[in-house]
Amino acid sequence: MTSGGMDITERVAELRPLRSHPVPMVLDGELVAEAGRAQDFYAITPRLKKRRDPSSPGLAFVAFDLLWLDGKSVVDWPCEARRELLEAVELPVGACVAKRWPGSEAARLIEASASWASKAS
């Protein structure tokens, strides 16, 4: 489902293996195109409109949270516990778990993002 509640599974072949996963789950994540860079975001919409156009970029689903697993809500679990559970679930080809950023690396990433954003504006 998109953030607007639209089911796009039939238009995105890369998502179908998630739907047929043997363990029912609800993931929170992002659909990414190409290398997943900010500028690649704009490649997603044309890909959704052109069903099987060979020139369209491939898409992948990057999960960053697990909300429900095998009939049980885990929303109230601590974030770290949900993350460990998410990392233990074997996701199909076309889906992956977002990389963790340890504290010092995360601080550098935020600093670099702020620097990039100030140059872009």
C-alpha positions in Angstrom: 0.0 0.0 0.0 1.1 3.5 -0.7 1.0 6.2 1.9 -2.3 7.2 0.3 -3.7 3.7 0.8 -3.5 2.6 -2.8 -2.5 -1.1 -3.5 0.2 -1.0 -6.2 1.2 -4.7 -5.9 -0.2 -5.6 -9.3 1.7 -2.8 -11.0 5.0 -3.5 -9.3 6.1 -7.1 -10.0 9.0 -6.7 -7.5 6.4 -6.4 -4.7 4.6 -9.7 -5.5 7.0 -12.0 -3.6 6.3 -10.0 -0.4 2.5 -10.6 -0.8 3.1 -14.3 -1.0 5.6 -14.6 1.8 4.9 -17.7 3.9 4.7 -15.6 7.1 2.1 -12.8 7.0 3.5 -9.5 8.0 3.1 -5.7 7.8 6.2 -3.8 7.0 6.9 -0.1 6.9 9.4 1.0 4.3 10.0 2.7 1.0 9.8 1.7 -2.6 13.1 2.8 -4.2 14.3 3.1 -7.8 17.7 2.6 -9.2 20.4 3.4 -6.6 17.9 4.8 -4.1 19.4 8.3 -4.2 17.2 11.3 -3.7 17.1 12.1 -7.4 16.1 8.5 -8.1 12.8 9.1 -6.3 11.4 10.8 -9.4 11.9 7.6 -11.4 9.3 5.7 -9.4 6.1 7.4 -10.7 6.9 6.8 -14.4 7.7 3.2 -13.5 4.3 2.8 -11.9 2.5 4.2 -15.0 4.5 2.0 -17.5 3.7 -1.5 -16.4 6.3 -3.5 -18.1 8.4 -1.0 -20.1 11.9 -2.5 -20.3 13.4 0.9 -20.2 11.9 1.6 -16.8 14.2 1.3 -13.8 14.0 -1.7 -11.5 12.4 -1.1 -8.1 13.1 -2.5 -4.7 11.3 -2.4 -1.3 13.5 -1.3 1.6 11.9 -2.2 5.0 12.8 -0.2 8.1 10.2 -1.4 10.5 8.0 -4.4 11.3 4.5 -3.6 12.6 2.7 -7.0 12.5 3.9 -10.5 12.3 2.1 -13.8 11.9 -1.2 -12.5 13.4 0.4 -10.4 16.2 0.9 -6.7 16.4 4.4 -5.7 17.5 3.7 -1.9 17.3 4.0 -1.6 21.1 7.3 -3.4 21.2 10.4 -1.4 21.7 12.0 -0.2 18.4 15.1 -2.3 19.0 13.1 -5.5 19.5 11.1 -4.8 16.3 14.3 -4.2 14.4 15.8 -7.5 15.6 12.7 -9.3 14.6 12.7 -7.6 11.2 16.3 -8.6 10.6 15.5 -12.2 11.5 12.7 -12.4 8.9 13.9 -13.7 5.5 12.6 -11.2 2.9 12.3 -12.3 -0.7 14.4 -11.1 -3.6 13.4 -7.5 -4.4 13.1 -6.5 -0.7 15.8 -5.8 1.9 16.1 -4.3 5.4 17.5 -0.7 5.6 21.0 -0.5 6.9 21.6 0.4 10.5 23.6 3.5 11.3 25.5 3.3 14.6 25.6 6.5 16.7 28.8 8.0 15.4 28.1 7.1 11.8 24.5 8.5 12.1 25.9 11.8 13.4 28.2 12.1 10.4 25.3 11.1 8.1 23.1 13.8 9.6 25.9 16.4 9.4 26.5 15.5 5.7 22.8 15.7 5.0 22.5 19.1 6.6 25.5 20.3 4.7 24.1 19.0 1.4 20.7 20.6 2.1 22.2 24.0 2.9 24.1 23.9 -0.4 21.0 22.9 -2.3 18.9 25.8 -1.1 
